[in-house]
Amino acid sequence: MASGGTCDTCAYYMYDENFDEYVCDMDMDEDDYVRLVESKFKGCPYYKDGDEYKVVKHQM
C-alpha cells in the first residue's frame, strides 16, 4: 500500500498498451528503483494522489 493510498489512485499508475497492463510510470532511474525495492518503506515514497477533483474542491 502506498502512503496515502494504493497504486490504483496514484497519478503515476498508467495503462501501458505495449504490456497490456497497468504500470507505474514514475520517472526514476535504476538507483532509485533499487532503493525502493530494497527499502522497508511502509508505503511508496513516490505516491501522488491522482484525484484531480480533490484539488478543485479545495480551491472552491
Sequence and secondary structure as in RCSB ss.txt:
>XXXX:A:sequence
MASGGTCDTCAYYMYDENFDEYVCDMDMDEDDYVRLVESKFKGCPYYKDGDEYKVVKHQM
>XXXX:A:secstr
 BTTB GGGBTTEEEETTTTEEEE     HHHHHHHHHS  SS TT  B  HHHHHHHH 
